[in-house]
Amino acid sequence: MVKRGDSKEGPCTPMLSPRHQAGSRERLARAIRSRQTDRQTSQGKGSARRCHHVPKGGWVTQSVPTGMANRGPSYGLSREVQQKIDRQYDPELEQLLVRWMVGQCGEDIPQPAPGRDGFQQWLKDGTVLCRLINSLYPRGQAPVAKIQASSMAFKQMEQISQFLQAAERYGIAATDIFQTVDLWEGKNMACVQRTLMNLGSLAVAKGDGLFVGDPNWFPKKSQENRRVFSEDKLKEGQSVIGLQMGTNRGASQAGMTGYGMPRQIL
């Protein structure tokens, strides 16, 4: 018969008191923190810290690369879809948009590096976009009250969101507006180009004198052409048979022989 605390092979490990268990957990947490600190020191300053919770032992830090989203590379079908989206990016349209935005916002805005990545980094913090939408409003009516350059992700995404909301109030359709992650993560820069192109076209169409640049840079928006008819003209139209209902003009059966009669050869 096996007694409590013993096993068939021999005595078991003695049970620790709750106080001793807490002390063991604390020593383990200190050892983990020390190891993580040594690892971060060896990796240098090119990394940021992310906190992870150790159950009943405190918090430790783990090094993660900065300057990129926490998203791994895509494979298979996801990679094919992303490559198809990237191919929609237009480098010529990028140059036109940069030319317009620099002239619209002011010459003090630095020029971006050429290419899709440079264009994305130029717009990523949202300051250029907010200055752009403010320049399309009269003085004192700017939709974005405070524009501040920041390296914090949530602040950058907040300013991008403010630009999108102001662009929708300006008149851009919701279906023509990109999402915040499309720009911040660089997932769909072609959609960002389409939004900016629609914004420029709408600014030209309004004709309020706030647009800076060549109106021929952007396609013209269709304008409303409302027609007003008098009551007599409307009543006259009610008596007209539309061609969709058929017509009694044109070809007829005049001169044709009746059914069942022999062919007349003259």
Protein Blocks (a to p, Z undefined) as FASTA:
>chain_A
ZZehiafkbccdddddfklmmmmmmmmmmmmmmmmmmmmmmnojmbccdddddehibccd
ddddehiacddddehjllmmmmmmmmmpcfklmmmmmmmmmmmnopkbccddedjklmmm
mmmnommmmmmmmmmpcehiafblbacddfbfklmmmmmmmmmmmmmmnopafklpccfk
lmmnopammlmmmmmmmmmmmmmmnonopagcjfklpccddddddddddfklmmmmmmpc
cfknopaehjdfehiacehiacddZZ
